[in-house]
Structure formats: structure tokens, C-alpha cells
């Protein structure tokens, strides 16, 4: 019998995959989309691309972990959302940006859909697991 995968390890490892995807997305937005389309179109397109990337990473995790109780997927989403927020805060502090820069990320100015990306990050594991029919009704695999 194959041992169950370590949920914490796989959740963290797959979340780490989001970082280079998000950085590449930011480079694409700043270098190509904004000069070509302007901020009003670049931000929502960039946000949609990042949401798709997070969905792909969530698919990897769901396929690796297999069927789990809904609370496992919810817990993973909370961990991903918390890690994303902490990483964002760390990057802003490293760039000597203040709290106002953090707050600015969470409004919809210039059609920036970052708040929706954060909501998707929280919900992606559960929604992808539901879509892939990997949510168990019982608590047997906690």
C-alpha cells in the first residue's frame, strides 16, 4: 500500500510554484501589457492570467493528494491565502514601502483585480477539488 502524501509538504510545495508564476506575470504586465494596452486593460488581463496559473497549481495539488474532506481543502486555501499575504507584505517591506502601498493593492483602482486574485487563492483548492470530484463526504482522511 502506498503511503499517503504529506498534505502540509505538498500544499507548501505547490504554493511555492505560484511565486515564479506571479513574478513572471508581473514582468509580463509591466513590460508588455501596460505599454501595449494601458493600465485599464493590463491589470484585469494580468489578474486573470494569475488566477489561471493558481488554478493550474491547484489542479496539480488536487491530483497529487486525491480525495480529501472539504475541511482539508479549506485549510489549504487558508494557508495559501495567508502565505500569499505574508509574502506580499514581506516584498513591500523589502522595497521600503509603507502600509499605504499594501492598502492600495486591495482597491480596484486602474481595474486592478488583486482582491479577486486573493479571494481565488483562498478558494482555489476547494473549488478545484470540487470540480475534480475530490471532496470526500466523510472525515476519514483528515
Secondary structure as the mmCIF struct_conf table of DSSP 4:
data_model
#
loop_
_struct_conf.conf_type_id
_struct_conf.id
_struct_conf.beg_label_comp_id
_struct_conf.beg_label_asym_id
_struct_conf.beg_label_seq_id
_struct_conf.end_label_comp_id
_struct_conf.end_label_asym_id
_struct_conf.end_label_seq_id
HELX_LH_PP_P HELX_LH_PP_P1 UNK A 2 UNK A 5
HELX_RH_AL_P HELX_RH_AL_P1 UNK A 7 UNK A 28
HELX_RH_PI_P HELX_RH_PI_P1 UNK A 29 UNK A 33
HELX_RH_AL_P HELX_RH_AL_P2 UNK A 34 UNK A 37
HELX_RH_AL_P HELX_RH_AL_P3 UNK A 39 UNK A 65
BEND BEND1 UNK A 67 UNK A 67
STRN STRN1 UNK A 68 UNK A 69
HELX_RH_AL_P HELX_RH_AL_P4 UNK A 70 UNK A 94
TURN_TY1_P TURN_TY1_P1 UNK A 95 UNK A 96
HELX_RH_AL_P HELX_RH_AL_P5 UNK A 99 UNK A 105
TURN_TY1_P TURN_TY1_P2 UNK A 106 UNK A 106
BEND BEND2 UNK A 107 UNK A 107
HELX_RH_3T_P HELX_RH_3T_P1 UNK A 109 UNK A 111
HELX_RH_AL_P HELX_RH_AL_P6 UNK A 114 UNK A 131
TURN_TY1_P TURN_TY1_P3 UNK A 132 UNK A 133
STRN STRN2 UNK A 135 UNK A 136
BEND BEND3 UNK A 137 UNK A 139
TURN_TY1_P TURN_TY1_P4 UNK A 140 UNK A 141
#
